[in-house]
Amino acid sequence: MSRSHVRSRLNTIPQQAFFLHGTVRLNANPEGNAPDKVLIEALQAVNLWSYLESRGGLDADMSEDIFSHGQQQLCCLARALCKRCSILIMDEATSR
């Protein structure tokens, strides 16, 4: 099995959130393969869409101060919801 095939089946939610320089759209779907409707639905599912919509929606710039720590984790969860995969790995999912 190729590495790219294995990677396509894995999804992770890290304990320490990370973001790319760019828009909410880029960070919710770095692969660029999900339609905006899916991104918005994922952000609605984690209760971030109304907050982001008032700041520019999917085109809002992802600066370090846009989210609180908890919102950063929710954004990572929304990113995971946007990616179809077989295995989800959560780093220290039960930590405080």
MOPAC internal coordinates of N, CA, C and O (Angstrom, degrees):
PM7 1SCF
backbone

  N    0.0000 0     0.00 0     0.00 0    0    0    0
  C    1.4419 1     0.00 0     0.00 0    1    0    0
  C    1.5370 1   108.22 1     0.00 0    2    1    0
  O    1.2310 1   119.64 1   -44.05 1    3    2    1
  N    1.3076 1   118.28 1   135.95 1    3    2    1
  C    1.4644 1   121.32 1  -177.90 1    5    3    2
  C    1.5295 1   111.43 1   -76.00 1    6    5    3
  O    1.2310 1   121.00 1   -23.23 1    7    6    5
  N    1.3096 1   115.70 1   156.77 1    7    6    5
  C    1.4692 1   120.69 1   178.49 1    9    7    6
  C    1.5196 1   111.28 1   -62.23 1   10    9    7
  O    1.2310 1   120.65 1   139.75 1   11   10    9
  N    1.3291 1   116.37 1   -40.25 1   11   10    9
  C    1.4643 1   119.06 1  -179.14 1   13   11   10
  C    1.5278 1   111.28 1   -64.02 1   14   13   11
  O    1.2310 1   120.46 1   145.22 1   15   14   13
  N    1.3331 1   116.73 1   -34.78 1   15   14   13
  C    1.4613 1   120.51 1   177.39 1   17   15   14
  C    1.5361 1   110.46 1   -67.06 1   18   17   15
  O    1.2310 1   120.33 1   136.34 1   19   18   17
  N    1.3159 1   116.98 1   -43.66 1   19   18   17
  C    1.4700 1   121.05 1   178.05 1   21   19   18
  C    1.5213 1   109.60 1   -62.23 1   22   21   19
  O    1.2310 1   120.11 1   133.01 1   23   22   21
  N    1.3178 1   117.40 1   -46.99 1   23   22   21
  C    1.4720 1   121.12 1   179.91 1   25   23   22
  C    1.5201 1   112.03 1   -60.72 1   26   25   23
  O    1.2310 1   120.32 1   145.02 1   27   26   25
  N    1.3157 1   116.99 1   -34.98 1   27   26   25
  C    1.4651 1   119.85 1  -179.93 1   29   27   26
  C    1.5202 1   111.93 1   -67.53 1   30   29   27
  O    1.2310 1   119.81 1   159.28 1   31   30   29
  N    1.3089 1   117.97 1   -20.72 1   31   30   29
  C    1.4665 1   122.82 1  -179.17 1   33   31   30
  C    1.5225 1   113.20 1   -93.01 1   34   33   31
  O    1.2310 1   120.22 1   169.99 1   35   34   33
  N    1.3457 1   117.18 1   -10.01 1   35   34   33
  C    1.4655 1   121.61 1  -177.57 1   37   35   34
  C    1.5195 1   111.18 1  -104.43 1   38   37   35
  O    1.2310 1   121.22 1   -33.67 1   39   38   37
  N    1.3121 1   115.26 1   146.33 1   39   38   37
  C    1.4561 1   122.12 1   174.30 1   41   39   38
  C    1.5198 1   106.82 1  -140.36 1   42   41   39
  O    1.2310 1   120.04 1   -39.73 1   43   42   41
  N    1.3098 1   117.53 1   140.27 1   43   42   41
  C    1.4622 1   120.37 1  -178.73 1   45   43   42
  C    1.5207 1   111.02 1  -128.47 1   46   45   43
  O    1.2310 1   121.75 1   -30.73 1   47   46   45
  N    1.3129 1   114.26 1   149.27 1   47   46   45
  C    1.4617 1   122.02 1   170.01 1   49   47   46
  C    1.5202 1   105.23 1  -121.47 1   50   49   47
  O    1.2310 1   120.18 1   -73.12 1   51   50   49
  N    1.3334 1   117.27 1   106.88 1   51   50   49
  C    1.4626 1   120.04 1  -176.60 1   53   51   50
  C    1.5230 1   112.09 1   -77.15 1   54   53   51
  O    1.2310 1   120.92 1   -22.67 1   55   54   53
  N    1.3086 1   115.85 1   157.33 1   55   54   53
  C    1.4655 1   120.07 1   175.29 1   57   55   54
  C    1.5283 1   109.31 1   -68.74 1   58   57   55
  O    1.2310 1   120.60 1   136.54 1   59   58   57
  N    1.3106 1   116.45 1   -43.46 1   59   58   57
  C    1.4629 1   121.59 1   177.67 1   61   59   58
  C    1.5243 1   108.09 1   -96.12 1   62   61   59
  O    1.2310 1   120.61 1   -70.13 1   63   62   61
  N    1.3192 1   116.43 1   109.87 1   63   62   61
  C    1.4595 1   121.08 1  -177.58 1   65   63   62
  C    1.5252 1   110.69 1   -61.82 1   66   65   63
  O    1.2310 1   120.95 1   -34.06 1   67   66   65
  N    1.3176 1   115.79 1   145.94 1   67   66   65
  C    1.4575 1   120.31 1   175.71 1   69   67   66
  C    1.5296 1   108.20 1  -132.72 1   70   69   67
  O    1.2310 1   121.29 1   -32.36 1   71   70   69
  N    1.3117 1   115.14 1   147.64 1   71   70   69
  C    1.4533 1   120.71 1  -179.51 1   73   71   70
  C    1.5130 1   110.14 1  -136.58 1   74   73   71
  O    1.2310 1   121.08 1   -33.13 1   75   74   73
  N    1.3093 1   115.55 1   146.87 1   75   74   73
  C    1.4578 1   122.45 1   175.50 1   77   75   74
  C    1.5250 1   108.96 1   -86.14 1   78   77   75
  O    1.2310 1   120.15 1   -26.90 1   79   78   77
  N    1.3194 1   117.32 1   153.10 1   79   78   77
  C    1.4618 1   120.35 1   173.57 1   81   79   78
  C    1.5147 1   107.16 1   -70.58 1   82   81   79
  O    1.2310 1   120.90 1   -57.83 1   83   82   81
  N    1.3084 1   115.89 1   122.17 1   83   82   81
  C    1.4630 1   119.77 1  -178.63 1   85   83   82
  C    1.5101 1   111.11 1   151.81 1   86   85   83
  O    1.2310 1   121.06 1    27.08 1   87   86   85
  N    1.2978 1   115.57 1  -152.92 1   87   86   85
  C    1.4596 1   122.26 1  -174.05 1   89   87   86
  C    1.5256 1   112.39 1   -91.64 1   90   89   87
  O    1.2310 1   121.77 1    -9.59 1   91   90   89
  N    1.3277 1   114.21 1   170.41 1   91   90   89
  C    1.4644 1   120.79 1   173.47 1   93   91   90
  C    1.5295 1   108.79 1   -60.18 1   94   93   91
  O    1.2310 1   120.26 1   138.45 1   95   94   93
  N    1.3240 1   117.11 1   -41.55 1   95   94   93
  C    1.4694 1   121.77 1   179.87 1   97   95   94
  C    1.5311 1   110.97 1   -56.23 1   98   97   95
  O    1.2310 1   120.46 1   132.02 1   99   98   97
  N    1.3298 1   116.73 1   -47.98 1   99   98   97
  C    1.4596 1   121.22 1   179.89 1  101   99   98
  C    1.5259 1   111.11 1   -61.67 1  102  101   99
  O    1.2310 1   120.06 1   138.58 1  103  102  101
  N    1.3169 1   117.49 1   -41.42 1  103  102  101
  C    1.4593 1   120.98 1  -177.13 1  105  103  102
  C    1.5296 1   112.82 1   -75.78 1  106  105  103
  O    1.2310 1   119.85 1   150.85 1  107  106  105
  N    1.3158 1   117.90 1   -29.15 1  107  106  105
  C    1.4588 1   120.42 1   177.54 1  109  107  106
  C    1.5238 1   111.34 1   -77.09 1  110  109  107
  O    1.2310 1   121.00 1   153.91 1  111  110  109
  N    1.3407 1   115.70 1   -26.09 1  111  110  109
  C    1.4638 1   120.08 1  -176.54 1  113  111  110
  C    1.5274 1   109.61 1  -147.54 1  114  113  111
  O    1.2310 1   120.18 1  -105.62 1  115  114  113
  N    1.3405 1   117.25 1    74.38 1  115  114  113
  C    1.4669 1   120.45 1  -177.29 1  117  115  114
  C    1.5302 1   113.91 1   -58.78 1  118  117  115
  O    1.2310 1   120.22 1   151.24 1  119  118  117
  N    1.3255 1   117.18 1   -28.76 1  119  118  117
  C    1.4617 1   120.28 1   179.70 1  121  119  118
  C    1.5207 1   112.07 1   -74.20 1  122  121  119
  O    1.2310 1   120.30 1   160.29 1  123  122  121
  N    1.3321 1   117.02 1   -19.71 1  123  122  121
  C    1.4531 1   121.62 1   179.58 1  125  123  122
  C    1.5123 1   114.38 1    70.70 1  126  125  123
  O    1.2310 1   119.70 1  -154.66 1  127  126  125
  N    1.3255 1   118.18 1    25.34 1  127  126  125
  C    1.4573 1   120.36 1  -176.07 1  129  127  126
  C    1.5229 1   114.69 1  -110.14 1  130  129  127
  O    1.2310 1   119.54 1  -178.03 1  131  130  129
  N    1.3219 1   118.49 1     1.97 1  131  130  129
  C    1.4625 1   121.10 1   179.05 1  133  131  130
  C    1.5240 1   109.62 1  -106.31 1  134  133  131
  O    1.2310 1   120.18 1   -42.44 1  135  134  133
  N    1.3255 1   117.26 1   137.56 1  135  134  133
  C    1.4731 1   119.36 1   178.28 1  137  135  134
  C    1.5313 1   111.25 1   -69.91 1  138  137  135
  O    1.2310 1   120.93 1   -21.08 1  139  138  137
  N    1.3212 1   115.83 1   158.92 1  139  138  137
  C    1.4620 1   120.92 1  -178.94 1  141  139  138
  C    1.5242 1   112.20 1   -55.11 1  142  141  139
  O    1.2310 1   120.19 1   143.91 1  143  142  141
  N    1.3221 1   117.25 1   -36.09 1  143  142  141
  C    1.4688 1   120.68 1  -179.74 1  145  143  142
  C    1.5301 1   110.85 1   -58.01 1  146  145  143
  O    1.2310 1   119.95 1   137.64 1  147  146  145
  N    1.3180 1   117.71 1   -42.36 1  147  146  145
  C    1.4646 1   122.28 1   179.37 1  149  147  146
  C    1.5272 1   109.93 1   -65.51 1  150  149  147
  O    1.2310 1   120.29 1   138.45 1  151  150  149
  N    1.3360 1   117.05 1   -41.55 1  151  150  149
  C    1.4618 1   120.97 1   179.70 1  153  151  150
  C    1.5204 1   110.60 1   -63.02 1  154  153  151
  O    1.2310 1   120.69 1   134.34 1  155  154  153
  N    1.3122 1   116.29 1   -45.66 1  155  154  153
  C    1.4707 1   120.56 1  -179.62 1  157  155  154
  C    1.5268 1   110.50 1   -64.43 1  158  157  155
  O    1.2310 1   120.21 1   138.27 1  159  158  157
  N    1.3256 1   117.20 1   -41.73 1  159  158  157
  C    1.4688 1   120.11 1   178.38 1  161  159  158
  C    1.5241 1   111.48 1   -62.27 1  162  161  159
  O    1.2310 1   119.94 1   140.64 1  163  162  161
  N    1.3280 1   117.72 1   -39.36 1  163  162  161
  C    1.4690 1   120.88 1   178.09 1  165  163  162
  C    1.5254 1   110.32 1   -66.38 1  166  165  163
  O    1.2310 1   120.18 1   137.83 1  167  166  165
  N    1.3183 1   117.27 1   -42.17 1  167  166  165
  C    1.4677 1   120.78 1   179.06 1  169  167  166
  C    1.5273 1   110.86 1   -67.92 1  170  169  167
  O    1.2310 1   119.97 1   146.72 1  171  170  169
  N    1.3240 1   117.67 1   -33.28 1  171  170  169
  C    1.4665 1   120.83 1   174.86 1  173  171  170
  C    1.5265 1   110.42 1   -67.77 1  174  173  171
  O    1.2310 1   120.56 1   140.87 1  175  174  173
  N    1.3240 1   116.53 1   -39.13 1  175  174  173
  C    1.4690 1   121.10 1  -178.28 1  177  175  174
  C    1.5250 1   111.86 1   -62.13 1  178  177  175
  O    1.2310 1   120.27 1   149.55 1  179  178  177
  N    1.3363 1   117.09 1   -30.45 1  179  178  177
  C    1.4676 1   120.56 1  -179.84 1  181  179  178
  C    1.5348 1   111.44 1  -101.95 1  182  181  179
  O    1.2310 1   120.51 1  -168.16 1  183  182  181
  N    1.3282 1   116.63 1    11.84 1  183  182  181
  C    1.4729 1   123.89 1   176.75 1  185  183  182
  C    1.5215 1   113.92 1    61.17 1  186  185  183
  O    1.2310 1   120.29 1  -142.09 1  187  186  185
  N    1.3278 1   117.05 1    37.91 1  187  186  185
  C    1.4650 1   120.76 1   176.02 1  189  187  186
  C    1.5241 1   113.11 1  -110.48 1  190  189  187
  O    1.2310 1   119.83 1   166.09 1  191  190  189
  N    1.3281 1   117.94 1   -13.91 1  191  190  189
  C    1.4571 1   119.67 1  -171.84 1  193  191  190
  C    1.5292 1   112.93 1   -63.47 1  194  193  191
  O    1.2310 1   119.37 1   134.05 1  195  194  193
  N    1.3211 1   118.80 1   -45.95 1  195  194  193
  C    1.4746 1   119.38 1  -178.28 1  197  195  194
  C    1.5253 1   110.59 1   -62.30 1  198  197  195
  O    1.2310 1   120.34 1   142.61 1  199  198  197
  N    1.3207 1   116.95 1   -37.39 1  199  198  197
  C    1.4641 1   121.64 1   177.28 1  201  199  198
  C    1.5347 1   110.20 1   -63.64 1  202  201  199
  O    1.2310 1   120.51 1   133.15 1  203  202  201
  N    1.3237 1   116.63 1   -46.85 1  203  202  201
  C    1.4679 1   121.00 1  -178.31 1  205  203  202
  C    1.5212 1   112.40 1   -72.44 1  206  205  203
  O    1.2310 1   120.65 1   144.89 1  207  206  205
  N    1.3078 1   116.37 1   -35.11 1  207  206  205
  C    1.4664 1   120.38 1  -179.30 1  209  207  206
  C    1.5239 1   111.10 1   -59.81 1  210  209  207
  O    1.2310 1   120.57 1   142.91 1  211  210  209
  N    1.3263 1   116.51 1   -37.09 1  211  210  209
  C    1.4646 1   120.63 1   179.34 1  213  211  210
  C    1.5322 1   112.47 1   -74.01 1  214  213  211
  O    1.2310 1   120.09 1   169.68 1  215  214  213
  N    1.3331 1   117.44 1   -10.32 1  215  214  213
  C    1.4632 1   122.23 1  -179.28 1  217  215  214
  C    1.5282 1   112.91 1  -112.59 1  218  217  215
  O    1.2310 1   120.61 1  -167.77 1  219  218  217
  N    1.3220 1   116.44 1    12.23 1  219  218  217
  C    1.4606 1   119.57 1   177.61 1  221  219  218
  C    1.5071 1   114.56 1   118.67 1  222  221  219
  O    1.2310 1   119.63 1   179.25 1  223  222  221
  N    1.3320 1   118.32 1    -0.75 1  223  222  221
  C    1.4564 1   121.64 1   176.88 1  225  223  222
  C    1.5150 1   113.02 1    66.44 1  226  225  223
  O    1.2310 1   120.86 1    39.87 1  227  226  225
  N    1.3081 1   115.95 1  -140.13 1  227  226  225
  C    1.4640 1   121.07 1  -177.08 1  229  227  226
  C    1.5205 1   112.29 1   -68.51 1  230  229  227
  O    1.2310 1   120.18 1   159.73 1  231  230  229
  N    1.3301 1   117.26 1   -20.27 1  231  230  229
  C    1.4604 1   121.05 1  -179.73 1  233  231  230
  C    1.5300 1   113.11 1   -91.09 1  234  233  231
  O    1.2310 1   120.25 1  -178.95 1  235  234  233
  N    1.3335 1   117.12 1     1.05 1  235  234  233
  C    1.4675 1   120.60 1   178.56 1  237  235  234
  C    1.5278 1   109.83 1   -64.02 1  238  237  235
  O    1.2310 1   120.91 1   -37.28 1  239  238  237
  N    1.3120 1   115.87 1   142.72 1  239  238  237
  C    1.4630 1   121.16 1   178.96 1  241  239  238
  C    1.5206 1   109.33 1   -77.03 1  242  241  239
  O    1.2310 1   120.83 1   -44.27 1  243  242  241
  N    1.3146 1   116.01 1   135.73 1  243  242  241
  C    1.4605 1   121.59 1   179.37 1  245  243  242
  C    1.5241 1   109.82 1   -88.31 1  246  245  243
  O    1.2310 1   120.89 1   -90.52 1  247  246  245
  N    1.3012 1   115.91 1    89.48 1  247  246  245
  C    1.4562 1   119.79 1   174.23 1  249  247  246
  C    1.5221 1   108.22 1   -95.75 1  250  249  247
  O    1.2310 1   120.52 1   -16.26 1  251  250  249
  N    1.3214 1   116.61 1   163.74 1  251  250  249
  C    1.4668 1   120.72 1  -175.43 1  253  251  250
  C    1.5250 1   112.94 1   -62.48 1  254  253  251
  O    1.2310 1   120.03 1   152.69 1  255  254  253
  N    1.3153 1   117.55 1   -27.31 1  255  254  253
  C    1.4568 1   119.62 1  -174.97 1  257  255  254
  C    1.5298 1   114.07 1   -96.29 1  258  257  255
  O    1.2310 1   119.81 1  -171.81 1  259  258  257
  N    1.3230 1   117.96 1     8.19 1  259  258  257
  C    1.4656 1   119.48 1  -178.59 1  261  259  258
  C    1.5304 1   112.21 1   -72.71 1  262  261  259
  O    1.2310 1   119.88 1   149.94 1  263  262  261
  N    1.3406 1   117.84 1   -30.06 1  263  262  261
  C    1.4584 1   121.80 1  -176.49 1  265  263  262
  C    1.5219 1   111.83 1  -122.77 1  266  265  263
  O    1.2310 1   121.24 1   -31.55 1  267  266  265
  N    1.3405 1   115.23 1   148.45 1  267  266  265
  C    1.4588 1   120.51 1   167.44 1  269  267  266
  C    1.5234 1   107.03 1   -74.90 1  270  269  267
  O    1.2310 1   120.29 1    -6.50 1  271  270  269
  N    1.3303 1   117.04 1   173.50 1  271  270  269
  C    1.4684 1   120.32 1   179.82 1  273  271  270
  C    1.5333 1   110.84 1   -60.15 1  274  273  271
  O    1.2310 1   120.15 1   135.56 1  275  274  273
  N    1.3100 1   117.32 1   -44.44 1  275  274  273
  C    1.4600 1   121.03 1   179.36 1  277  275  274
  C    1.5229 1   111.77 1   -63.65 1  278  277  275
  O    1.2310 1   120.22 1   140.24 1  279  278  277
  N    1.3269 1   117.18 1   -39.76 1  279  278  277
  C    1.4594 1   120.83 1   178.09 1  281  279  278
  C    1.5316 1   111.05 1   -66.94 1  282  281  279
  O    1.2310 1   120.30 1   147.43 1  283  282  281
  N    1.3259 1   117.03 1   -32.57 1  283  282  281
  C    1.4572 1   119.99 1   176.33 1  285  283  282
  C    1.5271 1   110.26 1   -62.47 1  286  285  283
  O    1.2310 1   120.51 1   137.72 1  287  286  285
  N    1.3262 1   116.64 1   -42.28 1  287  286  285
  C    1.4678 1   120.86 1   178.09 1  289  287  286
  C    1.5291 1   110.60 1   -64.45 1  290  289  287
  O    1.2310 1   120.57 1   139.96 1  291  290  289
  N    1.3375 1   116.52 1   -40.04 1  291  290  289
  C    1.4611 1   120.13 1   177.85 1  293  291  290
  C    1.5261 1   111.18 1   -64.56 1  294  293  291
  O    1.2310 1   120.55 1   143.81 1  295  294  293
  N    1.3201 1   116.56 1   -36.19 1  295  294  293
  C    1.4581 1   120.75 1   177.46 1  297  295  294
  C    1.5292 1   110.26 1   -63.96 1  298  297  295
  O    1.2310 1   120.18 1   139.68 1  299  298  297
  N    1.3239 1   117.25 1   -40.32 1  299  298  297
  C    1.4723 1   121.12 1   176.52 1  301  299  298
  C    1.5246 1   110.66 1   -64.26 1  302  301  299
  O    1.2310 1   120.26 1   142.89 1  303  302  301
  N    1.3271 1   117.11 1   -37.11 1  303  302  301
  C    1.4623 1   120.65 1   176.55 1  305  303  302
  C    1.5280 1   110.10 1   -65.68 1  306  305  303
  O    1.2310 1   120.20 1   137.48 1  307  306  305
  N    1.3243 1   117.22 1   -42.52 1  307  306  305
  C    1.4654 1   120.86 1   177.34 1  309  307  306
  C    1.5299 1   110.36 1   -61.13 1  310  309  307
  O    1.2310 1   120.34 1   138.83 1  311  310  309
  N    1.3240 1   116.96 1   -41.17 1  311  310  309
  C    1.4714 1   121.10 1   177.19 1  313  311  310
  C    1.5301 1   110.12 1   -59.19 1  314  313  311
  O    1.2310 1   120.67 1   137.59 1  315  314  313
  N    1.3309 1   116.32 1   -42.41 1  315  314  313
  C    1.4667 1   120.27 1   179.37 1  317  315  314
  C    1.5302 1   110.85 1   -65.32 1  318  317  315
  O    1.2310 1   120.27 1   144.30 1  319  318  317
  N    1.3287 1   117.10 1   -35.70 1  319  318  317
  C    1.4614 1   120.59 1   179.07 1  321  319  318
  C    1.5256 1   111.88 1   -67.31 1  322  321  319
  O    1.2310 1   120.39 1   153.68 1  323  322  321
  N    1.3168 1   116.85 1   -26.32 1  323  322  321
  C    1.4679 1   121.31 1  -178.39 1  325  323  322
  C    1.5192 1   112.90 1   -79.43 1  326  325  323
  O    1.2310 1   120.21 1   163.23 1  327  326  325
  N    1.3105 1   117.21 1   -16.77 1  327  326  325
  C    1.4587 1   120.95 1  -176.99 1  329  327  326
  C    1.5223 1   109.82 1  -104.31 1  330  329  327
  O    1.2310 1   120.81 1   -56.96 1  331  330  329
  N    1.3031 1   116.05 1   123.04 1  331  330  329
  C    1.4543 1   121.25 1   176.01 1  333  331  330
  C    1.5233 1   108.24 1   -78.31 1  334  333  331
  O    1.2310 1   120.52 1   -57.62 1  335  334  333
  N    1.3172 1   116.62 1   122.38 1  335  334  333
  C    1.4608 1   119.59 1  -179.30 1  337  335  334
  C    1.5170 1   109.70 1  -152.58 1  338  337  335
  O    1.2310 1   121.46 1   -10.87 1  339  338  337
  N    1.3234 1   114.80 1   169.13 1  339  338  337
  C    1.4602 1   121.00 1  -178.63 1  341  339  338
  C    1.5190 1   112.51 1   -94.86 1  342  341  339
  O    1.2310 1   120.29 1   150.17 1  343  342  341
  N    1.3444 1   117.05 1   -29.83 1  343  342  341
  C    1.4574 1   121.59 1  -173.48 1  345  343  342
  C    1.5282 1   109.44 1  -129.42 1  346  345  343
  O    1.2310 1   120.64 1   -50.26 1  347  346  345
  N    1.3321 1   116.37 1   129.74 1  347  346  345
  C    1.4564 1   122.12 1   176.24 1  349  347  346
  C    1.5144 1   108.17 1  -113.75 1  350  349  347
  O    1.2310 1   120.63 1   -53.71 1  351  350  349
  N    1.3357 1   116.41 1   126.29 1  351  350  349
  C    1.4528 1   122.37 1   178.42 1  353  351  350
  C    1.5194 1   107.92 1  -110.98 1  354  353  351
  O    1.2310 1   120.50 1   -56.12 1  355  354  353
  N    1.3349 1   116.64 1   123.88 1  355  354  353
  C    1.4582 1   121.34 1  -179.73 1  357  355  354
  C    1.5238 1   108.52 1  -114.48 1  358  357  355
  O    1.2310 1   120.68 1   -59.07 1  359  358  357
  N    1.3176 1   116.30 1   120.93 1  359  358  357
  C    1.4547 1   122.02 1  -179.41 1  361  359  358
  C    1.5306 1   109.53 1   -77.73 1  362  361  359
  O    1.2310 1   120.78 1   -64.32 1  363  362  361
  N    1.3123 1   116.11 1   115.68 1  363  362  361
  C    1.4709 1   123.76 1   179.18 1  365  363  362
  C    1.5314 1   111.75 1    49.65 1  366  365  363
  O    1.2310 1   121.21 1  -124.33 1  367  366  365
  N    1.3059 1   115.29 1    55.67 1  367  366  365
  C    1.4781 1   121.57 1  -176.26 1  369  367  366
  C    1.5157 1   113.29 1   -60.80 1  370  369  367
  O    1.2310 1   119.46 1   153.82 1  371  370  369
  N    1.3268 1   118.63 1   -26.18 1  371  370  369
  C    1.4591 1   120.21 1  -177.32 1  373  371  370
  C    1.5238 1   112.99 1  -105.22 1  374  373  371
  O    1.2310 1   120.12 1  -169.72 1  375  374  373
  N    1.3392 1   117.38 1    10.28 1  375  374  373
  C    1.4653 1   119.21 1   179.55 1  377  375  374
  C    1.5200 1   109.90 1   -74.75 1  378  377  375
  O    1.2310 1   121.02 1   -17.34 1  379  378  377
  N    1.3062 1   115.66 1   162.66 1  379  378  377
  C    1.4699 1   120.46 1   178.75 1  381  379  378
  C    1.4899 1   110.18 1  -103.44 1  382  381  379
  O    1.2310 1   120.10 1   180.00 1  383  382  381

